[in-house]
Amino acid sequence: MRIWRALRSMGAAVMRDGVYLLPESPSRKEALQQQADAILELGGKALLLEVDESAMATTERLPPLFDRTADFQDLLGAVAEWKKACPSLEEREAQRRLIQLQRRFQTIIEIDFFPGPGRERAIAALAEAEAVYNRCFVPDEPQAIQADIPQRDRSEFRGRVWATRRRLWVDRVASAWLIQRFIDPEARFLWLESPGQCPPEALGFDFDSATFTHVDEKVTFEVLLVSFGLDGDPALSRVAELVHYLDIGGLPVPEAVGVQLMLAGARERCENDDVLLEHISVLLDDLYHAYQVGNSVDQ
């Protein structure tokens, strides 16, 4: 049963009783070899074969064996139920259930070897779920504007006061980290009860009419990257993909759910937004350096 569950979690297709199939990749081969070794240790028999497509009469029948349509349909039903229930839930419970749905989606796409329309529908549904959550619990979430993003000189933005909405979440805390680490090391932050409290001398970010906010398809973090010429940094671009996905949905990022869980826990535990920024900055520093290492390995 343990081995059967492991094969199932890998997304292996059942060719017949005792015969399992996975698309070739080094990581999947290693995972199958581990299960084969476990079977041999238990006194069973196992044979791991690599089959070249040229040796097959046809491969057309293979992709349907990995069809995840039913999994995505079940997920869409669960998302629809969550959206209906969301307005009557407490914020923490609504967020907990939404994170569960996002984790469920991530589990499916990890074994969705031949993506189809089901994945796109699930991405759209979860993006709408994020919007529903924001409408219920984050009423001041900015609406995207259509505009050009002007280029800014970082030397003119030193020692400034920056302001955003209090009770930081993904885009705001990541943008504050970006400002502090890469734009204005001497930055001072104001956490606003409402956007209308922003002082005229402060640089507002991530609210309607702020100096830096959502533009077209870009969230505030991405707008800051472009504004200050930081979008050429591959590691920062990967952080931007993560922030974009967690803030408004889109193409999934494997580590997104884990980061979101840690942020949710930190927001509950930290006594104020200054402490939260300090706490999450360590996480984002580590993530940025991990992306740097990953990019250098890829190159």
N, C-alpha and C positions, 0 to 999 in steps of 0.2 A: 504493500500500500504506500509506503514511503517513496519508493522508486516511481510508482505510478503517479503519485501527486507531483513529484519533481518533474517528470516528463510532461505532465499536463501544464504545469506552470511555465515551462519553456515554450509552450505552444506547439509541441510535437503533434503531427497528424498521425492517426492510426491507419496504417495500410491494411493490416489484418491483425488478428490476435498475436501480440508479442512482437510486432514489426512496426517501428516508429520512424517517422521521416521529419527532417528539418532542412530548410535551405542552408547551403554551405556557408560557413563563416568560421574563422579561427575560434571565436568565443563559443559558438554553438558546438563545434567539434570537441572543444575541451569539456564543455558541460556534459555532453553525451558520453565522453570517455570516463568522466567521473562516475556516472551511473553504471556504465559497463563494468568498471572496476568494483563498484559496490556489489553488483550482482555476482561477480566471480568470487568475491570474498564470502558471500553467503552460500557458496556452493552451487550456484546456478551457472548458466551458460549465456554468453553474450558475444556478439560479433558486431563490430563497428565498421561500416563500409562507406567509402566515398564513391559516388556514382557520377561519372561524367555525362553531361547531357547528350554528347555525341553517341553514347552507348544505348540511348533510349530510342525506341521507335517513335514515341511522342511524349511531350511534356505538358500538353494542353490539359490533361486531367489532374495535374498536380496542384496548381494554385487553388482551385475550388476546395481542396481538402483543408485549406487554411482560412476559409471564409469566416470573417468575424462579424458578419452582418447582424446575427442574432445578439451578440454581445453588445454591439452599439445600439441596437433597438431597445434592449433592456435598460441601457444607460439613459437613452433619450426619455424613456418612460419615467425613470427615477428623477431626472432633471425637471421634467414637467411637474411632477408631484412636489418637488422642492420649491419651484417657483410659485406654485399655488399656495403652499404653506408659509412661505417666507414672511409675508406681512404680519402674520400672527405669532411669529417666533421672537424670542429674545435674541439680541445681536450675537451673543456668544454661541448660542445653539445654531442659529442660521449659518454662522461662519463655520462651525464645526462640521455641519452636514455638507456645506459646499466644498470644504476641503476633502471630505470623504469622496464626493463625486469626482473631484479632480484627480484624486489618487486612483480611483477606479478607472478613469479614462487613461491615465498613464500606464496602468497595468495592462490594459487592452492593447494600446499602441505598441508596447514593447514586444508583443507577439503578432502584430498585424504586419506580416511580411509582404503582403501584396495589397497596399492601401487602395481603397475604393471610395465611393461616395459616402459610405457610412461614417468614415473618419471626418470628412468635411462637415457633415451635418452635426456631428458631436462637437466639433470645434465651435461651430456657430451657436449651438445650443448653450454651451458653457460660457461663451462670451456674453450671450444674452442673460444668463444666470448672474454673471458678475455685474451686469448693468442693473438687474433687479435688486441685487444686494445693495448696490450704491444708492439706488433711489430710496430704498427703505431705511438705510442706516448712515449713508454719507451724502446728505442732501446738497452739500456744497461742492460735490465733485464737478470739476470743470467740463464745460462743453467745448469740443474742438472747434477752432476757428480755421478759416482758409486764409493763409497769408504766406508771404515769403519770410524766411528766417534770416534776419540780418546777422552779419559776421561781427563779432565783438572782440575787442582787444583786452586780454586778461589783465594787462598792466593797469587798466583804467577801472578795474573792479576789485581793488585791494582794500581791505579794512572796512568793508561796507556792512550795512545791516540788511539781512535777508529775512523775509517773513513768509510764513505759510500757515495753513490751518493746523491747529493743535491735534493731538491724538494721532500721531504720525502713522501712516501705513506705507505700502510698498513704494509708490512713486515719490512721495514726499521724503521719506527717510533716505531712499537711494539718492535723490537729488541733493539733499542736504549733505550727504557723504561726498558726492561728486564735487560740490561747491567747496567744501572744506579741504578735500584732498588735492584737487586739481585746478581749481579756479581762484579761490580766495582763502588762503591758509589762515588769514586773520579774521575770517567771517564771524559775525555775531548774529544770532538767530532770535527771532521773535516767533512765538507760537500763538496764533490768533484764535480767539473764540469764534470769530466770524470774519470773512474777508473784508467787510466794511470797516474793520478796526485797523487796517493796514496804514501806518503813518506814510505821509507823502514822500519822505526821504528814504524809505525802505524799498528794497528790491523784492517785489512779491513773486512767488512762484507756486504753481499748481493750484490756481483758482481763477475764476473768470475775471478778465481784465487785468490779470497780473502781467508783469513784464515778461515772465517766462511761463508759458502754459501749453496745453495741448494744441498742436497745429496739424491740420489734416489728419494723417494716420499716426502721427508721432505723439507719444506721451511726453511729459515735461522733461524727464531724464534725457530722452533722445533729442529734444529741442535744445537743451543745454549743451549736449555733445556737439551738435552742428554749430550752434552759436559761437562756441569757443574753439572750434577747430579740433575737437578731441575725437571726432568720429573716425579718424584714421588709426586709432589704437585698437588692434584686434581684440584685446582682452576687454576693454571697455565696451566694445561693440557687442560682445557676448553677454556682458552684464546687462546691456540695454535690451537684448532679446529677452532675457529673463524678466526684467522689469515690465516690459511691454506685455508679455504673456500674462503675468500675474495681475496687471492693472486693467487691461481691457481685452485679454484673450488673444487668440491667434495661433501661430504655430507653436506646438508644445515644446517645452524645454525639460529634459529629463530630471534635472535637480530642482525644478520649480516647487514642487509640492513640499519637499523637505525644507527649503528655504522659507516657504510660507508658514509651515508649522513652527519653525524656530522663531520667526517674527511674531507670530500670534502669541507664543508663549512668553516672549520677551515683553510684548506690550502689556500683557497681564501682570507681569512681575515687576516691571520698572515703575518707579514712583512718579516720574514725570518724563516729558519728552527730551529734556537734556540728557537724562540718564539713558533713555532708550536710544538716542542717537549714538552716544558713546558705546553702548553695548553692541548695537547692530553694525557700527563702523568696523569693529573687529571682525565680524562675520564677512562683511563686504571686502575688507582688506584681504582676508584669506581666500575668498572666492576669486578676487581679481588676480592674485598671484597664482592661484591654481590654473586659471585660464591662460595666464602668461606661459606657464610651464607647458600646458597642453598645446598652445599654439606653436611653441618652439619645437616640441616633439613632432607635431604635424608637419612643420616645415622641413 
